Amino acid sequence: MQGKRIFISGGAGVIGTALVELLLGQGADLFIGDLKPCPKNWLGKVKYRLGDLNTISQQELLVFNPQLFFHLAATFERSEESYPFLEANFHHNVKLSHHLMNCLKAAPALEKVVFASSYLIYDPALYLFDEEPSSPTVLSEQSTVYPRNICGAAKFFHELELRFFGGFEKGRISFVSARIFRVYGKHSRDVISRWVGAALRHETLKVYRPEGMFDYIFADDVAEGLIRLAQSSYNGVVNLGRGEARSIRQILTTLKLHFPSLKMSEEPSELPIEASQADMKLFHQITNWMPPHRVEDTISQIIETEREALRVPKEAPRRSAVLVTSISKKVPLLQAVQRAIDTLCGQWSSLVGCDTSPECIGKYAVDQFWNCPPLDKLQLDDILHFCRDNQIRGIIPTRNADLSFYSQYLKAFQKEGILVMVSHPDTVQTCLDKMQFADVLLKERFPVIPAALNIDEIQGESYVVKERFGAGSLEIGLNLSRDEAIHHAKKLKDPIFQPYIAGAEWSIDLYVSRQGKVMGCVARQRNTVVKGESQITTTAHYSSLEMLCSSLAHHLNIHGHAVFQVIEDASAQFHIVECNPRFGGASTASIAVGLDTFTWFLLECDGHSLQDYPFYRSQNEIRQVRYPADWILPWSSSSI
């Protein structure tokens, strides 16, 4: 596997962990995706994608262009599946498997897909009994298929999908579905690990159906078996177990050797008795290898792993929420934040929004709404108290006035473990003061449009007049004569004058990490502008413009999201208009092509370095049209 590019879904699971360690030892180049954070000992050794892989883009996968794909990611329940598992099974098994394969079918270098299927696809009538059988049922690849539950059905459906893909790939990609039997291993939730943990805590083991027989296979052996299947020329389904059923009584006898004072309680159960075993003849024929480890050989490793877990107990996961300020009617922004929360499945618990208006539309797009006082009455202690009570660990200001307010308290929030997506006060001040912005950039020889308090200091055939502070588009006067400009200025509080530049209008979205790295940059043309915001905007690859704005972001010391406004004249010369150091009204267009602003921000709130979460820019452009829409919500008399 030396130098092989390998993508592994579910790589931080029990089988995945063993597989990654083996492949790292063999010199493979790994891209791993999982809902769990990257194990510390893998940092710098693998490329890692934290979060729900349903949100991974085809572009991310095609940039890596794997030669092998091990699909391990899945969700399971115990023998009896609960009603809520219906949705989880569809999302993390059916939908995920389809999404990943649909993305990867276009990977030019992909040679083989190894799918971790399950023996649960076999007809349970073959191996479930009302009375204790004399021997286990040996299940072969030709045994009747009738999935035991919806998890087994999901596995079987994807086996059929892979067979379908194989029929169209004309041998370019081969597909192996390994029907894996009862896996146990280190850091697992399997029954052997649970019993060992209970024994170490001197608890009484509750035992159900001790006469049951299962084909237990050690996770490390599963990993080795999957690698051998990947290296083979085989295409199709194959069993992967140890080929030897062990009864629960035998497992308990083994445990008793290590825990002589072990206490057990046999509990009544209406569940049928399982007695299953893998027929491993085909697997052995393909690989000329058989899993060597019996439970007796590995139980000491499980005991040591569980003992270490007791010595260093896991910290209870922190409930974390993100607060978005001045939510007003910014539903697309809130939905983008929610998608980022969903991407980091389980890492963040809720989306909180605040606004001074108790009837703002945005409150219907958040999990919790805070009708906060206006900024001139809002005290730092009030915000900190609210954040402590609601486990807020990230704040996203969305209005210019919010930027000024929150930036001045960055250190106070930092002490509370709260990250605010805002630049330092000096940067905010420079960006919000249009006069200062122009002066600073002119001194550094950036192509910024000059500004003056007096029209006589500006040369131009026509003029722009706008407010010096805050949103420059408010009450703006465009393409005015000298007299019209002077007259318009009288309507403004703090007017500034600029020469009018005709040309194409561009917005450039970018995100800068806490380490000062521009993670990504997207240029988009402002096709139709209404009240200063892009009603219609179209993304474009425009490297020279993106490089200019990245340089500006570094010079201005931007942190978080920012939007630059630039005019390109008829001679293709750029003229910098302004910088809004926050997420813009139409910035969701940039998210749509890969600028993952809110996911990056939440990762930084969790203390992750963004070096492992690069920008994957879509090769396809999009046009975004913003329009009012009806929003139908379920309602009842008990609703808010």
N, C-alpha and C positions, 0 to 999 in steps of 0.2 A: 504493500500500500504506500510505499515511499513516494511522496509528492503528489498523490492522488487528491483531487479536489472532491471532498465528500460533504454533502449536506445531510444533517441529522435533525429530524423533528423529534421533540421530546427527549433531547439529549441529556437533560439533567435528571431524568427519572432513574429508576433502579437498573433497568437494562441499559439505558442510555449512558449512565455514568461508567458502567463497566466497559461498554463499547468504546466510549471516547478514550478511556485510559489505554485500551489495547491499541487503538488506531494512532494515538499520539506516540506510543512506543514504536510504532511501525513507520513513523515519519509522514503521516498523512496531513494534508492541508484541510482543516475542518471549519465548517460554518454550522453553528448549532443554534437551534431555536427552541425556546421553552418558556413556560409561564413563570418558572422559578428564576431567581437571579443567578447570574453566572457564578459557579463555585470559585472561591478565591484562588485556588491552586491552578485554575485554567486561565486566569487573567494574563493577557499578553501571549498566550499560546494558541488561542482559537479566536475566530470571529464569532461574536455572540449576538443573538437577537432576542431580547427579553420581551415577552408579551404574547398576546393572542396571535398565533400565526395565521388566523383568518384575515388579519389585516396586512400581512406581508404582501408586497407588490411583486408582480412578475419581473419588474425591472431589477429589484433587489436580488432576486434569484438568478436572473440572466447575467447580471454583472459578475456574480461569482462563477456562473457556468459550471455546475458540478458535473463530475463524471459518474459519481455514484450518489444515490439517494436512499438513505435508511429512514423509513417512515415508522417511527415508534410512537409519536404523540397520540394519546387517546385518553378517554376518561372511562372509569369502571365504577361499578358498585359491587357490593357483595352478592351472595346468591339471589337474594330477593331485591329487585330493583324498585326504587321508590317512584311515586308519581312525578315529582319534580325532575327526576332523571331523564324524562322524555325529552325535554328541551336541551339539557346538557349533552345528551347522547347525540342529538342531531347536530348541535353546534360544533362540538369538539371531536366527533367521530365522522359522521356522514359529510357535513359541510366542509370540515377542514380537509379531509382526505381528498375530496373532489377539488377543492380550491388549489391545494398544493400541486396535485398532478396536472391540473389544467394550466397552471403557471409553468411547470417544469417541462411540459411536453415540447415546448419550443426551445429548450436548452440545447444548443448545438452539440455540446460535448457529452451529453448524458448517454451513458452506456447501459446502466442497470439500475433497477429499482428493487429494493428489498423491503417488503411490507410485513410488519409484525401483525399477522392475523391471529386467530385464536381457535382452539379446539371447540369453543362454544358454538361454532357453526354446525357441528355434528348434531344429529337428531338425538335429543336427550332420552328418548325412549330406548336407545341402545345401551345407555350406561346409568340410568337412574332406576332404582328398585325400591319396592315397598319392604322387602325382606332382605336380610344380609345375603349377598351372593357368595358362591364358593370361590370365585375368581373374578378379576376385573375384566371388563370388555376391552379388547384390543382394537383401537380405532385406526383404520388405515385411510389413506387418501381416497379410497373408493367407497368408504362407508357413507351411508345415507346422510344427506345434508338437510337439516331443518333446524335453523338457529334456535338455541335454547332461550334467548332473550333478545331485547332490542340492541344490546351491545354486540351480541353475536351476529345479529342481522346486519348491523352497520359494517362489521368486518367482512361478511359475505358479500354485501353490496359492493364494497370497494374491490374485493377480489374480482368481481365481474367487470367493474370499471377497468381494472388493469388488463383483464383479458380483452376487453373492447379496444383499449389503446393499443395493445399488442397487435391486434388485427390490422391496424392502420399504419403501424410503424415499419412494416416490412422487414423486421429483424434488426432495425437500427438500435432499438432499445429492447432489452429483455427484462422480464418481470418475474420476481419470485415472491410468492405469498407463503410465509412460514407460519403454519398453524401451531402456535406455541401453547404448551400445556402449563401446569401450575408453577409459576415462577416464584421463587423466594430469593432473598438476598439482603445485603447490607443496606441500612437506611430505608427499609421497605415497610409497607403496611400489611404485608402478608401475615397469615395466621401464625407461622413459625416465629417471626419477629415479635408479634404481639404477645405470644405466649412466653417467649424468653424475657421480654420486658416485664411482664406480670410476675414471672418467677423471681426476677431480680428485685422487684418491689415487695416480695413475700406475699403476693396476693394469691387467692385461690383461683385456679384456672377453671373457667366454665367451658365444658366440653359438650359439643352437640354431635350426635351420630358418630361415636368413636369407631364404628365398624366401616366407615367410609374409606375408600381407597383412591389415592390420587397419584398422578405421575409428577412428582416434584422435580423441578430442574433449577439448578443454581444460576443466578443471573449472569455470572461470569461465563458459564458454559453457554448460555443463550447468546451472549455477545460473540463468543468464539464461533459458535455455529452460524450466526448471521454473516460474519466475515467470510467464512468458508463458502457459504452459499453465494455471496457476492463475487467470489473469485472463481466460481464454477461457471460452466456454460449452460447450466440448467435454466429452464424457463417453465414456470407453472407453480403448482401448489405442492407443499411438502410439510410433513409433520416435524415438529421440533420439541422433543421431550427427552427424558432420560431413557425411556423404554422400559421402565420398571415402576410399577405401582407400589406405593407404601401406604399402609393403613394408618389412620390417626392413632390407633393404639401403639403402633410401632414408633411413631414420632414421639409420643408421650413417654414411651420406655427409654428412648434415647435422651430425652430431656431429664428424666429421673436419674440417669447416670451422672449428670452434671449438677442436678439439684436434688439431692437425696431426700430433703424434707419437703419436696414439692407437694402441694395440696391441690386436688382436683375435685370438681363437682360435675357429675354428668347431668346435664339438663334435658328435660323433655323437649322433643321437637317433632313437628308435623312434616318437616322437610323429607323428601325421599332420600335414600342412601345412594351416594355416588360411588361408582367403581369404574374408573377409566384408566387407560394406559395407551401411550403412543406406540403405534407400529413404526419402528424407525428403520425398516429395511431400505426404503427408498432414500432416506437421508444418508445412510451409510454408503449406499451405492453411489450417490452424487459426490460425497466429500471424502470417503474412505476414513471417516473419523466418527467417534461417538463421545458424547458428553461423559467425562470420567467421574464427576463428583457425586457421591451419595450424601444424604443429609448428615450421616455420621461423620463424614469427612469435613464438613463445613460448619457444623453447629458451633464450634469454638469461635469461628470468625463472627458469627451472628451474635454470640454472647458478648464478645469483646466490643463489638459495635454498639450494642444496646447498653452495656455497662458505661462506655464512654459518654453516651447520650445522657445517662443519669448523672454522671459527674459534671457535665457541662449542659445543663438543661437549655432547651431552646427558649429564646425570648418570645413572649407572647407577641404576635404581630400587632404593630401599632395601627390603630384606626386613623387613617389620614384623609383629610378633606382639602379641597382647593377652593379658594374664595375668588370670585370674579366680581369686580366692583362696577358700579354704575351700569347695571345690565340693561336698563331701559327696554328697548325692543331688539336687542342684539342676539336674536335667536340663532342665526347661523354661527356666530362666534361660540355661543354656549354649546351648540351641538358639536362643534369641532373639539371643544374641550372634553365633552362627554365621550367622544370617540377615542380620544387619547386615554381617558380613564379606562375605557373598555379594552383598549389595546394592552394596557398593563394590568390585565385581569387579576384581581385580587390584591394588587398593591395599593390601590386607592379606593376608599369606601364611598365617597359622596362628592357631589358638586354643590357648592353653596354660592348663592348670588346675593348681592345687596344693592339697594337703590333707595333714594329718598322718597320716591313715589310708591305708595302702598299698592297701587293698581297697575304697576308696570307689567307689560306683556312678558318680559323675560322671566318673571317668577314662575311661569308655567313650564319653563325648560330646565329648572334646577331641582335638586332634591330638597333643599332647604332655602328659605328666603328670609333675609334680614332687612327689615324696613329701617335703615340706618338714618341718623340725623345728617343734615348737610355738613360739608367739610368745615365751615366756619364755626360749627358747634360740636364737631367730632373731636374727641380727645384721644391721644395715643393710648391711655389706659383703657378707654372703652373698647378700642379695637383689640388690644392684647387680651383683655378679659374675654371678649367674644371668641377670639382664636383659641384660647386655652380651653374654653368650655366646649368647643366644637371640633377639636383636633385639627385645626387648620395648620397646614405645613407649607402651603404655597398660596401666594396672592398674585392675581393678574389684574392690574389697573387698566381700564379701558378708555379713560377720558383724560384730556390734557391736564385738567386741574388735579386729577388723582395722581398723575405722575409727579407733580411738584410736591404734593402732600406726602406720598409714601416714600419718595426718594430721600427725604430729609430724615427719615427714621429707619434707614436700612440697618444700622448697627443694632438698634433696639430689637428689630424683628430677628436679626441674625442670632442674637443672644437667646431668643425663644425657640430657635431651631426652625424659623420660618424664612423661606426664600421668596423674595418679591421680584417679579419680572419687570424690573425697571432699571434704568441706568443711574449713575451717580448724579447727585444734585447739579453739579457744574454742567454735565452733559445735557441734562434735561433743560436747564436754564438756557444754554446756548441754542438748543433746537427750538424751544418755544418762543424765543426772542428773535424774530426774523431779521432784525437789524444786526444784532450780534452775530447771528449765524452767517450772514453775508460777509461781515467784516472779518471774522475769524478765517473763513475759507479763502477769501481774497488774499489775505496775507500769506497763506500757504500755497497760493497759485492754483487753486482748484477753479474750474470753470463755473463759478457760481454767478448768478445774476446779482449785480450790485443793488444796494438799497440805500435810501437816504431819507432823512426827515424833511428835507427841503427839496422841492422839485428842481430848483435851479442847480442842484449838485448832480443831477442825472441828465444824461444825454440820450435822446431817443426820438424817433419819429412819432411814437405814441407811448402811452404809459399804462402801468398797472398800479392801482391804489388799493391797499388792504391794511387790516389791523396788524400792528407790530407784534402783539402777543396772542398766543393761543392759536386757534384754527384759522389759518390764513385765508381759507375759502369763504369765510363768513363776511357778508357785505362787501365782497371784492368788486372792484371796478376794473374791467378789462378793455384793452385797446382804446383808451380814452385820449382825446386831444389834451393839450396842456391846460386849457381853460376847464374842460370837463373834469380833468383830474383834480384840479384845485377845488372845484365845486364839490366833487364827490368826497374829498378828504374832510370837508366840514361836517359830514355825516358820521365820521368815525371818531372813536375815542382817542386812539394813538395811531394815526395813519403813518404809513411809510410809502415812498414812491420807488418804483422800479421801471426800467425800460421794458416795453412789451416785446416779447420774442414770439414770432409766429413759428409753428411747427407741430410735429407729432408729440403728444403727451405720453409720458411713460411713468409707471409706478414700479419700483423695485423693492420687493420684500426680501428681507434676510433675517437670519437668526445668528446671534453671537453668543458663544458659550461663556461660562463664568471664567474660563481661562483666556478669553479674548480671541477665540478662534471663530471665524465666520464658518458656520456649519453648512450653510447653503444660501444660494441667492437666486431669485427668480424675477426676471423682467416681464412686465405685461403692459401692453399698450392700452391706454384709456380711450376706448372707442366712443363711448357716450358718457358724459359727465353731468351729473345732476347735483346741484348744491355742493359742489366740491368733491363728490364721491363718484367712483366709477359705477355707472349703471350697467354698462357692458364693457367687459375687459377681456383681452386675449393674451395668453402667455406666449412667450417666444424665447428661443435660445439666442442670447445676445451677449456674447462673452465680453466684448469691450465695455459695454455698459455695466455689466455685472462686476467686472474688475474695478471699474471706477467707483462704484458704490461700496464694494468691499473695502477699498482703500479709504474711503470716507468714513466708514464705520470704525475702522481701526484708529483713524486720526481723532474722531470725536469721542472715542472710548465708549462706544455703544455696548450695552449688555442686553440680552434678550432680543425681542423682535423690534424691528424698525422698518419704516417705509420711506423711501426717498422718492421725491417727485423731480422729474427731469424732462426738459423739452429738447427735442432733436430738431434742429432747423433744416432748411432746404439743402444746406451744405454738409449735412450729417455731422454737425458739431453739436456737442452736448452743452446744455445750460442747466445747472443745478438750481432748482426752485426752493426746496425745503426738505426737512427731515422730520417725520413724525415718529418719535421713539416709542412706539407702541404698535399693537396689532391694528390694522386698518379695516375699514368697513368691507372692502373687497378682497382682503388678504386671504380669504378662504380659497380663492382661485389658486394661490401658490401652494396651499396645502394639498390641493387636488393633484398637483404634479410632483409632489414629494417633499415639499418643505415642511418637515414634521415638527413645527414650532412647539406645540403643546405637549407632545410626547417627550421631546427633548427637555422641556422645562420641568415636567414631572420627574423625569429621570434625574435631573440635577437636584431637584428637591430631595430625592431619595439618596443623594450622595454619589451617584454613578458618574463616572467619567464618560464623556460623549465620544471618546476616541473609538469606542466599539460600536457606535451607532451613526455611521456616516450618512451623508445625503445621497439618496438614489433618485436622481432626476428622471422623470418620465421622458421618453423619447418622443412621445406624442403630445401635441399642444391641445389646449382646451380654450373654449370661449365661455365665459361666465356671464349669464344674464340675471340680474337681480330684479326681483319683482315681488309685489305683495301676494300672499297666498293664504288661503283659509287653513286653519289648523283645528282638526276635529279631535276632541279629547273625551274620554269616558268621564261621566259625571254622575254624581248622586247628591242627595241632600246632606250627606256627611262630608262632602268634599269641601275644600277651602272656600 
